[in-house]
């Protein structure tokens, strides 16, 4: 029930944005979100590498 409601709300939001003709704004926001996600994933990988290095050092 909850996931379905969330999906419909998301679809309604997307339709509203398209009706207003703000496709470029939506694409920009999507690109920013994707870049933020990639940066977070990269930071997590770097942190994991640091942990691996230090754990190897201590052994």
Legacy VTK file of the C-alpha trace (Angstrom):
# vtk DataFile Version 3.0
C-alpha trace
ASCII
DATASET POLYDATA
POINTS 59 float
0.000 0.000 0.000
2.628 2.503 1.059
5.034 1.881 -1.864
2.171 2.180 -4.346
1.076 5.482 -2.847
4.630 6.802 -2.953
4.981 5.751 -6.617
1.747 7.520 -7.576
2.848 10.688 -5.763
6.173 10.563 -7.604
4.429 10.074 -10.962
2.048 12.940 -10.207
5.001 15.189 -9.369
6.740 14.255 -12.617
3.573 14.984 -14.613
3.170 18.358 -12.937
6.755 19.302 -13.815
6.281 18.220 -17.435
3.037 20.179 -17.700
4.801 23.316 -16.505
7.509 22.783 -19.122
10.321 22.613 -16.573
11.988 19.599 -18.157
15.409 21.264 -18.121
15.091 22.034 -14.417
14.133 18.431 -13.683
17.060 17.134 -15.731
19.439 19.482 -13.913
18.140 18.356 -10.525
18.471 14.715 -11.611
22.052 15.294 -12.777
22.928 16.986 -9.489
21.420 14.114 -7.510
23.302 11.557 -9.617
26.592 13.414 -9.120
25.989 13.620 -5.377
25.275 9.885 -5.284
28.443 9.100 -7.244
30.520 11.333 -4.957
29.108 9.607 -1.871
29.862 6.173 -3.370
33.401 7.268 -4.255
33.968 8.626 -0.745
32.740 5.341 0.707
35.139 3.375 -1.507
38.056 5.597 -0.465
37.119 5.167 3.186
36.987 1.393 2.710
40.433 1.464 1.089
41.794 3.423 4.060
40.262 0.914 6.469
41.789 -1.953 4.494
45.224 -0.306 4.507
45.162 0.358 8.238
43.827 -3.100 9.072
46.592 -4.658 6.936
49.118 -2.427 8.702
48.044 -3.551 12.156
48.233 -7.258 11.281
LINES 1 60
59 0 1 2 3 4 5 6 7 8 9 10 11 12 13 14 15 16 17 18 19 20 21 22 23 24 25 26 27 28 29 30 31 32 33 34 35 36 37 38 39 40 41 42 43 44 45 46 47 48 49 50 51 52 53 54 55 56 57 58
